[in-house]
Amino acid sequence: MSKKIILSGMRPTGPLHIGHLFGVLKNWVKFQDKYECLFMIADWHALMSEYKDVKKIRNYTIECAADWIASGIDPKKSTIFVQSHVPEHLELNTILSVITPIPWLERCPTYKEQLQELKDKDIFTYAFLGYPVLQAADILLYKANAVPIGQDQLPHLELTREILRRFHFIFNCGIFPEPEAILNESSKILGTDRRKMSKSYNNFIALSEEPDSIRKKILSMITDESRIKKSDPGHPDICNVFSYYKIFAPEMENQIRYDCENAIIGCVENKKRLAEKVIDYLAPIREKKLGLMNHKDDLMDMLYDGAKNARKRAKETIADVKEIMNWL
C-alpha cells in the first residue's frame, strides 16, 4: 500500500527560529517515515510581502534549506524543493483563480490578521488577496492527502477544499483528494516579549543564533512581574522563562519550580542558567548548518534535484486538469 502524500512549506522571509523548530520541524521529522513528504520553500508566497527586496528571498531560501536539513529533514527520505522551480504552481494557480469567487477570499479570517501583522508592508495587492488560491494550487498540484498545519490555518485548508469542490462540480470530475488537516503537535513557545514568536516582531531566537546573542536575548526576557525582589516568592506558571525550561531542560523543571517558588534563585540567575541550556540544545543544529552553508552549491543541487522530482508529479496533474477541461 502506497504512503499518503503530505505537502508543507515555509516562506523564506527571515531566519528560522525555535518556534519553527518545536512548532513545525520536529513534526516533519516524524512524518518522514510515515508519509511521502514534499517540503516546499515557498518563495512565491514570500514575494507577496517582500517584493521590494527580492534579493533577500534568495539568501533566505538557501538558509531555510540548511536549517531544515540541520534540524533532521533528510533529502533522501523527503522531496525538498523551491516553489518557483516548479512553474506548474503558477499555472494551476491561474486555473483555480478563474473559478474562485472574490468574496471567498475577502472573508478569510487570516487575510485581515496578516494585513495587521504586516502593516509595515504594502500588501494591499491583488496577489496578496489571492494568497489562499496559490496555497490551494500548492496542495492540489501534488494531490496531497494531508497538510500539517496549526489551528489558525484551518480556514485556509477549508478554502482549498471549497475550491476543489467547485472545480469538481464545474468540470464534473473528481481528480483531487480532499486534503485532511494534520494538526501540529507543538510545545507552545512565546517570543522573548511574551507575544507570539514572529520574525515581524523580532522577538525570536534563531536556530543559528550566536551564543552571546542568545544570552543577551534571554537576559532581556520579562519574568514574573509580581516578583520585585529576589526574596519574593515567584510564580513559575506565569513566567515565560519557566516555560522555556519545560522545552529546553525538562529535567530541571521541578527543581527550578521549587527554587523559584521558595525564593532560592533570583530571576537573573535563572535566566543565565536557561541561556546555557538553550545554547547547548541548539549547538548541534547551528554547527551542522554552518557546515552546510560552506557548501552552498551542494545545497542548490539538492534543491534542483528535489524540484525535478516534484515537477514530474506536477506535470502529470496539469495534464489531468487540461484533459478534464478539454484544454489540450
N, C-alpha and C positions, 0 to 999 in steps of 0.2 A: 504494500500500500504506500503510495507516494505521500510525502510530507505536505502539510498545509503550507501555503505561502504567506509570509508576512512582509510588509513594507513599512519602513520607518525612516525618518531622516531628521537632520538638523540644519538650521540656517548658519552659514559661515559669516557671522557678523561680529565676532569677537572671540576672546579666549574661552575655552570651555572651563567650567568651574565645578566645584564639589557638588553643587545642586544637580548638574548633569550626571555626575558620576553615580550618585545614590538614587536619583530620580529616574534615570534612563539607562545608562550604560551597563550597570550591573544586571539589569533585567535582560538587556540584549545579549550579554554573555551567556546567560542561562538558556535563551531561546535557540542558540546556535545548534544545539544537539537535538532539539525537538522539532524545529521548523526549517523550511527552506527560506533563508533570510536574505532580504535585499535591503541594504542600508545606504541611504542616499544623502549626499551632501547637497543641500537644496539651494544652489546658488541663484537660480531664477527667483526663488522666493526672497532671497537676501537682496536682490537687485531692487525689489519693490520699495524698500525703505532706504537703501544705501546707494541709489543711482548717482548721487553727486560725488561719490568717492569709490568708484568701481575697483580701483587697484587693490584696495584692502580686502575685497572679497576673495581675490585670487590668493593673497597671502594667508588669509584665514582658512581657505579651503585646504591648503597643504597642512596647516596646523591642526585642523579638525581631523584629517585622516590620521595624523601622527598620534593625536590624543586618543582616538578610537582604538588604534592598534595597541598603544601603550596600556590601555585600560582592559585589554583582553579580547577585543574583536579580532577574529582570525580570518584573514583573506582566503585561507584555504577552506574554511567552513562556510563563509558568507560572501555574498557579492557586494562589494563596496565600490560605489561609483559616484560620479559628479552628475547632477541632474542635467546640466547643459550639454554634456557629452552624449546625451540621448535625445536628439531633436524631436522624436516622436511625442515627447511630453507636451510640447507646444502644439503639435498637430492635433492631438486628442483634446487638448485644452480648447482649441478653436472650435472643434466639432461640438463639444459639450457646451461651450459658451452660447452657441446659437439656439440651444433649446432650454437654457436656464433663465427663468423669469427674474427680472431685476428685484422685485420685492423679496424673493427668497434670500438674496444677498444682503439686502438692507436690514432684514430682521435678524441676521446672525448676531448673537449677543457678543461674540468676541471681536466683531468689527469695531464697535464703539469702544470697547475696552482697549484695543490696540491703538485707536486714534488718541486716546487719553494717555496711554503709557508712552507712546512715541510722539508726544506733542511737539517735540523739538524738531521733528522731521516733517517735510512737506509731503504727506501721503494721501492727500485728498485727490486721488487719481483713479482713473478707470481701472488700471491694473490692480490697485490695492483693493478696490471694491470687489473685483473678480478673483481675489486670492483663493477663496474656497473652491472655485471651479478648477483652478490649477491643482489644488490638493486632490480633488476628485480624480482628475486625469492621472496624477501620480499613482494613485491606488489602483484605478481600474486598468491602467496600461499593463499592469502585471497580473491582472485578475487575482489580486490578493484576497485571501480568505479572512485575514485578520490584520488589525492595526493596533500596535501597542500605543496607548495614549493615556493622558491624565484625565481626570474627571471634567476639567474645564474645557476639554477638546471634544467632548461628546457631541455638541451641536454641529461641529464641522463634519463629523463622521455621519451623522444623521442626514445632513445636507447631501453628502456623497450618495447615500442610499436613495434619497429622493431624486437626484439627478439620474442615477442609473435606472430607476423605475420609470422615469419619464422617457428615457431613451428606449427602454424595452417596450413601452406602450406605443410610442410613435412608430417604431420600426418593427413592431410585432415579433420580438425576439427575446432571448434570454441568455445572452452570451456572457454576462458578468455575474459572478457570485456576489451576493450581498456581504460585504465585509463586516466582521464582528469586531467589537472592541475588546482588547486585552487591557484591562485597567492596570496601570503600572503599580507594582508593589514597591512603595518608596518610603524611606525614612524622611519625615518632614524636617527639612533643614532650612532655616530662615537666613536671610542675609545678615551681615555684621551689624546692621542698624535695626534689626528685627522686622524689616519689611520682607516681602517676597524677594528671594535672591534673584538678581537680574543684572545683565550687562548694562541695561539702561540706567539702573540706579547706582552702578559702580560700587556695589556692596557685597562683592563676591570674593572668594579665594580661588584663584585659578589652579587647575591641576598641575601646572608647571610653575607655580609661584615660587619666587626665591625665598629661602628660609627667613632672611631678615624682614622681607615684606610680610610674610605670614605673621611673624612676631608682632610687627607694628599694627597690622590689622586686628589681630586678636586682642592686643592690649587696648585698642580703641573701642572694643565691644561694650555695649551697655549691659550691666548685670542687674541685680536686684535693686531697684531704685529706692526701696524702703530701708535698705541696709546702708546706714550713713557711716558708721564706724566699724572697725574690724570686730569689736566686742559685741556688736549687734548680731543676733541670730539671723541666718539667711533663709531664703525660701527658694530652694532649688527648682521647684516645679514651675516657677515663673521666670527663671533665669535662662537666657539664651545660651550662655556659656555652658551651663549644665546640660542643655540639650545636645550640645556638640560632644560632650563626654559619652553620651549614650551611643553615639555613632562611631567615634574615633577611639574610644578607650572604654568599652563596656565593662571590662574587668575592674575598672576603678570607680564605677558608678556608685556603688553602695558606700565606699569609703569617702568619696567626695561629698555625697549627700550628708553623711554623718558629720564630717568636719565642717561643712557649711552651716548646717542647722545648729551646731553647737559652738559656732564662732571660733573654731580651732584654726581655720585657714581664712586669710583675707582674700578679697576679690582679685587683687593684683597678682598675688602668688598663684592663685587658682588659674588665672589666665596664662601666666608664664608656663605652668605645667601643661596646660592644654595645648599651647603653641608647639611645644616639643613633640607632643603626641601627633598633632596634625602633620608636622614636618616629617616625622618618621613614617607615617602612614602613606604620605604622598611621594616619598623619596623614590621608590621603585618606578612609579609612573613617570615622574619627572626625568629620571635617568634614562629610561627607555625612550622617552620622547626625544630627548636631546640626541641620542644615538640615531634615531630615525631621521631627525631634521638635518643631520650631517650627510644624509644620502637622499636628497630631495628628488633626484632623477629616478631612483628606485621607487619612491612613493608615487610619483606620477605614472610610472609604468604600471604599477599595481592598479591605479585608478583607471587607466586606459583599458587594461585587461578586464576590469570589472564592468566598464561601460560596454565592451564588446559582448559580454555575457548578457547584460541587461538588455542591450539593444536587439539581440536575437529574439527575445521574448516580446519586446515592444513592437517589432516589425510584424510579428505574427498577429498581434492584437489589432494593429492598424489595418492589416489586410482583412481580418474578420469583419471589422467595423465597416470598411468600404464595401465589402461584398454585401453585407446586410442592407446598406444604404443604396445599393445599386450604383455605386460610385467607383467604377473600375475603368 
